[in-house]
Amino acid sequence: MGITLPILILTLPLFMFLLLGIGGVKMSRKVAGVLGILGMGTTMTLAYIVAFKYFFSGDPAFIIDGVRQQFQVFDVTWLAFTEKLVVNLGFLLDPISAMMLVVITTISFMVHLYSWGYMEHEGGFQRYYAFLSLFSFSMLGLVVATNIFQMYIFWELVGVSSFLLIGFFYRLPSAVSASKKAFIVTRFADLGFLLGILTLSYFTDTFNFVSMTSNPMNVLAETGGATFLGASVLTWAMVLIFTGGMGKSAMLPLHIWLPDAMEGPTPVSALIHAATMVVAGVYLVARMFPVYCVVEASMTFITVVGAITAFYAAVVACTQVDIKRVLAFSTISQIAFMMVSLGVARDYLMPGVHYSGLGYMAGMFHLFTHAMFKALLFLGAGALIHAVHSNDYTKMGGLRKYMPITHWTFLIGCLAIAGIPPFSGFFSKDEMLAAMFANSWVWGAWMTMVAGLTAFYMFRLYYLIFWWEENPEYEHHKPHDAPWQMSLPLIILAAVSCVAGFIPFGELVTWNGEPYHIHLEAPVAATSIIVAVAAIALATVMYRKKNPLPTKFKNALPGLWKAAHHRFYWDEIYLFITRNIIFGIICQAIAWFDRHVIDATMDAFAKVTQKVSFSIRGFQSGNVQTYVLWYFFGALALAAITWICLL
């Protein structure tokens, strides 16, 4: 494969960012929108061509002895620290990067098209499309990076892009606060990521992914058994690298930024949650997966963090009234589901045991299916907000009669995420649960419970929006389906969510050349379906029609409901620590020490210097006779000192 198409995939979004960012003020909304859509549409087409060639062309550059290879389309030197430690910029094509090219460009194009209708009357329209292009460029550069340092560069650029998009409505204090919160929290996480990169590269003398993942046992050997605080240096390095993924993918306790990121435009929420920023952490673990597999402690850490986060987010989602925040916590839970799937996959890579690909392939499969139906759900939420001008479900109810396209497409998204066959989420969720049960019944049972909560809170949301009691305001302002620019992406994504589960995913997106034929584990599938149907039935009884059951449930466990509604007070904990402890105690003590010790000492030096200089200022009077006199006294003093020393 030549380098023209890959270079265009990266440079087209960058060019559109520069064009719209610099020249957008001279363009009309229509011109800026059309250019942005055409630019991303072209990028998507090129990404599809590259992915198709990689998966289906049979090119010997991609497949050797039936094994699909990692192929560096280009890789040029950017920085050289030592002879071995070199930072390159390149384009790595392998099964997961090719898949991500399809996912990112597809969702980004849908968001570009959808935004043409959704953002039509908003200020800064041209600036908005410029930021979308920058975000797409950043994510594309991240997933095709040939080395971990290049990934880190684009990782930070994704952070900048998300800051700009979340804070797009910069005149709203809540949007400004949310953008700063996202930026600051992920920066702390990325510090850990950088420390992990530097630690790993110090021992391995490389940043290159192919070098590190092709023989992970060498990476383990190169650390020489070095330890720190009771754990191996390699364990520390991989956990620190995962810290960056915890921030981007909003894992506990670094999750607090994601629900507030809903302050950005709803299409931005779809872009961030569905296919790009929040899956970067999952992609990072998948990219470094062979190295993680030789460090069992790091895989256990990933599994535990993912399992706790998945349950926490699912419980919180059951109590939220803002429809975008329900979907935000749903995203946190689903991303954590993928993390657990990757974390339990280590048993399939033990020496001498054939790799089945179950946990790894299931996680990647769910990343693909989740991108489609979560984008569908967020864009559907945008259509609802566009119709009723509120994020609060209490302002909705009975909308199925007024918005049939949104209703049916949103229902498909709910069925997919709940894991109901034959929708795509069922197949990927079943594979993940099968991997978890194969590792341990504890993980399987725990995550089956999370899957049941997912079905419950999604159909709670569905019934409260489309059934329940109609809002009386409909008499004055009758809701209706969104314009075609917004409805068409919903229909396309709904169609994909119906059929994506039948894609032979495991045979295409392989790791280490080992295909995995996706099949249903009958006991796991039956259990997951029963749990999902029971959860949907419960949601139907409680929320299909207005009734006292939700209030009774709330009153039965008021403490739990209140805590979950307030996200178990994580924001309050952070505020207490920062305001009362860091700023109130630590910073005040440091400020007192700075003022009364450091500043006072320096002030004393200044005052002494000032007084001494004032007292001897006569030495520099400009009078020649005075200079001669002082010279004479100095000569006498020097002669006396010399004479004393010679005695």
GIWO-V617211 format. One record per pair of residues at least 24 apart in sequence whose C-alpha atoms are under 6 Angstrom apart, sorted by the first residue. I is the first residue (numbers start at 1). GAP is how many residues later the second one is. Records with the same first field share a line. If there is no record, write none. Layout:
# GIWO-V617211
I=GAP, GAP
This chain:
# GIWO-V617211
9=34
13=120, 124
14=123
17=113, 116, 117
20=110
21=106, 109
24=102
32=94
37=75
40=69
41=68
44=61
47=54
51=47
67=446
68=445
70=24
84=121
85=120, 121
90=56
91=53, 54, 55
92=52, 53, 54
95=414
97=46, 47
104=171
110=379
111=156
113=372
114=371, 372
117=368, 369
135=26
147=60, 61, 62
148=59
166=95, 98
175=88
178=82, 83
181=76
182=75
186=61
189=54, 55, 58
190=54
192=48, 51
193=47, 48, 50, 51
196=41, 44, 45
199=38
200=37
213=77
216=74, 75
235=63
239=59
245=36
248=30, 33
249=29, 30, 32
251=58
252=57
259=66, 69
266=116
270=105, 108
274=97, 100, 101
275=96
293=53
299=44
302=41
303=37, 40
306=30, 33, 34
310=26
311=139
316=248, 251
318=139
319=246
320=245
321=71, 72
322=69, 70
323=68
338=25
341=91
358=77
359=76
362=66, 69, 70
365=63
366=62
372=121
373=40, 124
376=114, 117
377=33, 36
380=26, 30
383=99
387=92
393=72
396=69, 75
397=67, 68, 69, 70, 71, 72, 73
398=68, 69, 70, 71, 72
399=67
400=66
402=77, 78
403=77, 78
409=85
414=44
418=37
423=75
424=73, 74, 76, 77
427=74
430=95
452=79, 80, 83
455=77, 80, 81
456=79, 80, 83
459=80
460=79
463=80, 81
467=77
468=76, 77, 78
